Structure formats: C-alpha cells, structure tokens
Amino acid sequence: MKNDKNIIIANPEELERKKEAIRRGGAKKLHVLADFDRTLTHNTFDGQKKASLIAILREENCLTPDYPEKALALRDKYMPIELDLSIPLPERKKAMDEWWTKMFDLLRESKLNVKDLETVVSSGKINLRRGVEDFMDYLHSFQIPFVIMSASGIGEEVIEIFLNKRGKFFENVFIVANSFEWDAQGYMMRAREPIIHSHNKDETAIHRFPAHERIKNRKNILLLGDHAGDAGMSDGFDAENIIKVGFLNEKVEENLEHYKKLFDVVLLDDPPFDFVVELIKDII
C-alpha cells in the first residue's frame, strides 16, 4: 500500500491479518458493501461541495414552490443531531426516524413524481469518484456481489437509473435503499418499508432484499462508507472478516480519533478511489 499522509491505518498489523484471511477465502467468499452519497461520489468537486441525492431534488426545483423551504427547515433541525457524536446513539436514531418520516410525508405532499428522479440523474450533479467505475468492473469480472446501501431519501430508483445510464448496473450490483410506491400518474403514494436512514442501515435490512440470497454465504466483507453510522452497515451479518474503509470528508480534527476506532482505514482529503482499487486487487 502507498504511504500517504491522507491514508490513516489505525492498526497495520490487524489490517494485514484481515487481508490475508480474505485472500485465503478468495472471491467466492467476499462481498462488498458500500454507501453511495460521498462514498462512491465526491464530497466536493471542482471546488464546490456536492449535494446529496435528496438535496439535488431540492436544488432542481422539481416539486411544489414551498418544498425547498420546508425541506431545509427539517434539515436544519435534524442534521445537527445526526452529526453530533456526543448525543447517545438511541437518541440520534429516534431523531432520524422522525426526520425521515416527516421528509417522506413532505415529498408526497409536494407531488414527487417519478419523472423528477430522471431530472436528478440528468442534472450533472452526481459525480462518482475517479476509479469507482474501474472498481465496479473489477468486481463484475470476479462476480463479487456489490451491495450499495443508501439512506438517501430518494435512493433506490435514482441510483439504478444513474448506473444504468453509465452502463454499470451489472447483475452483481444490488441496491438496498429507500424506494416508493407510485400511482398511475407516477406520483409518490408512500415509502416502502423498511425505511432506511443513516443510523439504522445495516445488513439486517438486507433480509428483505434480493441481495440476501447472493451474500448470505459470503462471510468476508469489504465495507466502504463516509458516515460514522456506515461502519455499522455490516451489523447483523455473521461475518468472518471485515475490512472497513472510511472517507472522512469534513471536521477531520474533531472526528479522526472516532473514525480510527470505527474503520480499519480512514481516507482524508476527499480522494479518488485509488486506494480502494489497489486494496481489492491486493486481496483478490
């Protein structure tokens, strides 16, 4: 692995042990579990902070005129709770349940239409990190399941449309994310259960998705995320070896020590996917 001040390895000996164990298991025992927003995509691009999928929907003015103001009010109320690691996790989970429930109610009231998801994808505001597509090609060549687990308010359909347009929605790719039921005119009726947010997304939810059959016997995991809660995406899965890679995009000084406890590797400065591509080639 390259020596880089922006690659923080908390315990190099333990990482090497995990890598060797995954090598021994081979491709047939591995699956990859990744967040989408700010993990597969950049946190900043061309000097500008990039919006999440749900924020792009707001920025594109797809919905009723009062939607942006109401959505921002919810964000301003709940995001500080989401990001404050000093608040006990049960309290943060309760707040996220409230936020996502209110957000989905607002999307329905604001006339979300399936056409709006196409607008989000066509906006040009979803920027994959350099190397992500190479990474996906590599996984596809070995038929390693790639599970994208997203807590975005408009996750499953948008990610599928986006990957299809890039020619990367391979048969080994599975999306575990929030999705909706639509009426005959394409308007949102309700969010499908289970509702996934940043503090409850873990592999217990996968039992209700097609990905479960493909990964249940693959006990080794490469986990990729940017949020502290992403480190728990593999919770509930009977794993043998897990390598966790975290992208720490903001508030580095105050969060680095916490991230070092959660992730085997912490990547700073919003890098491309070079390290992750090198890692997967090293272990498979």
N, C-alpha and C positions, 0 to 999 in steps of 0.2 A: 504494500500500500504506500502511496505517495506521502511524504512528510509535508504537511501543510498546516500552518497555524490556524486555519479555519476548519480543520478536521480534528475534533476533540474525541479521543478514545479514553473512556474512563478507566478501563481495566484491560490493557492489551493482551495479557495472558489469557484472560477469560474469553475475549473475543476470538483468539486463535483456537482455543479449545472448541468453541461453538462452530467455527468454520470447519475444523477438521471433522467434527461429528456429522455436520451436514454433508460434507464431501463423501463420507463413507456411505451415507444414506442414498446419495445420488438424486437425480432429477425426479425420480418416481416417488420420492418421499417428501418433496418440497412443494409448498405453495407460497405465493407472495400476497401480502395483504397491505393495501396502500390507501391512504386518504387521497382526495382529489385536490380541493382548493388549497393552494400554497404549499402543496407537497409535489404533486405532478405538475402543477402550474407555478409560475413565479409569484413571489410576494410583491416585487417591484419589477418593472420592465420599462426600458427607455427612460429611466429616472422617475417614473411615476408609480405610485402604489397601485397595485391591481385590485380590482373589485372581485368579490366572491360572486358565484353564480347568481345568488339571490339579489346581490347589490346591482349586478348588471341589469337585471329585470327592472329594478327601480330607476336606474340611470337612463334606460331606454324609453322611459315614459310609456310603457305598454298599457298600463292599467288606468283606472279612473283618476281624475286630477288630484283627488285628496289622498291617494295611496302613498306617495313618497313621504309626505309629512307624517302620516300615521306610522309608516314603517320605520322611519328614523326615530320617532318617539319611543317605539318599542326597543330599537337597538340601543338608544342612549340609556334606557332604563336597565336593560338586562346584560348588555355586553360587559360593563364593568364587573358584574358579579361573575360572569363566565371566566374572566381573565384573572380574577383575584384569587391566587392560590392560598391566601391566608384564610379564606372562608372555607369551612368544613365541606367536604365533597357532598354529603347528603343535602345540604342547603343549596349548593350550586346546582345539583341535579333537579331539585324541586323548582328552582327558578327557570331552568332550561325547559322543563315540562310546560311551565306557564307560558314562556316566550313562544315556543313552537306552536302550542295550541292556539294562542292569540294570533300568531302570524298566519296560520292556515285559515283561520276564520276571516282574517283581513284579505287574504288572497281571493277567497271565494266571494266575499262582498265586493271586491274591487274588479270582479269579472275577468279573472285569469282565464285565458283561452289557450288551447294547445298551440295555436299559431304564434303566441308570444314566446314560446320556447324556441321556435325556429329563429325568432328575432334575436334572442340572446346568443344563440350559436353564430348567427351571421354578423354579430356586432364587431367582430375582430378583437374583442377584449379578453378572450380566453387564450392565454399564452403558455403553452407547455414549456417546461424547462428543456434546454438543449440536451439531447441524449435520451429523453423519455421514449421516443419512438424506436430508437435502437434497442433500448431495454425491452420494450414490448415485443419487438421482432425476435429477440434472443429467447425470451420466454416461450413465444409461439413455436420456435424451432425445436424446443425440447418438450413442448406440450405441458408446460408447468402452469397450473391454474393461477390466474392473476385476478384477485378479488379487489375491486375498487369499492371501498366502504366510505360513503359520504354522508355527512349530516346536513348538507345543504338543503334549504327549503324547496329547491326545485332540482333535485339531484338526478334521479334515475333516467328520466326521459331526455334531459338536456345532455347528460354525459353520453348516452347511447347515440343521440343524433350527432354530437360532436365527433365521436370516434368513428362513426360510420362515414362521415364526410372526409375524415383523414385516412380511411381505409384501414383502420386499426381495431375494429370491433371483431376480433378473431373469436373462434369458437372456444378458446381457453380463457376468454375475458368474461368476468361476471361482475355485475353492478349490484351492490347492496346499498340502497339509498331510499329516500322518501319518494313516493310516487302518488299519483292521483287517479281518481275515477272521474270520467268526463261524461257530460250529457251529449245528446245527439248533435248539438250545435258546437261541440268542442269546448264548452265551458266547464270549469272545475266544479265538481259537486262536493268532494271530500277527499281528505288524505287517507291513503290506505294504511292499515296497521301492519307492523308496528311503526310508530313514529320514532325516527332516529335523530338524536341531537348529539352535540359534542361530548356530553358526559354519560351517554348510555350506549354508544355504538361499540359493540363487541361481538364476538363470534357466536354468542348465544342467539343473536338475531338471525344468524345465517340458517338456522334450522328451518326457517320459514321461506328460504330462498333456494333456487335450483343449484346454487353453488355448493350446498352442503354435501350432496352426493359425490361431488368431484374432489372434495378436500378432506372428507372425514377420515380417510386412511393415510393422509399425508401429514405426518406428525411434526415435520420441520417447517419453520416459518421464517421468512424474511419480512419484517414489518417496517413500513415507511410512514412517517407522519410528521406534522409540524406543531400540533397542539399537544399540550400535556396529556389531555384525555386520550389522544391517539395511542399512547403507549399501552392502554388497556384494551385495544381492539381485539387482541387475541384471548382476552379473558373468557373463560367458559369453554375453551377448547383444550382437549387433552394432548397438549404439545409435548414433544421431547426436547427440542432445541429451538430457541427463538433468538434471532439477531434483530435488534431494534435500532433503527436509524432515524434520528430526529432532526428536522430542519428548524433551527432556532432563528426565526426571521426578525424578531423585534425584542426590545428590552433584554438585551443579552446579559448585561451585568447583573441584573436582579434575578434572572431566571436560569442562568447557566448551571449553577450548582444543582438546582432541582432537576433540570433536564439530564444532567450526568447521572443522577440516581435512577432516572426512568429509562434512558436509552443507552445502548452499548456504544453508539457513535452519535455525536452531535455535530451537525454541519452548520457553519456560520456564513454570513455574508451572502445569503440567497444564491447559492451556487448552481451551476448546471448539474446534470445527473451523472457527471463523470465518475465520481466515487462509487455510486450505486452500480453503474455498468461494470466498473472494474471489480467490484465485490462479487456480483453474480457470476462473472466469468472466472473468478478465483475459486468459487465454491462449487461450480458446476462445470 
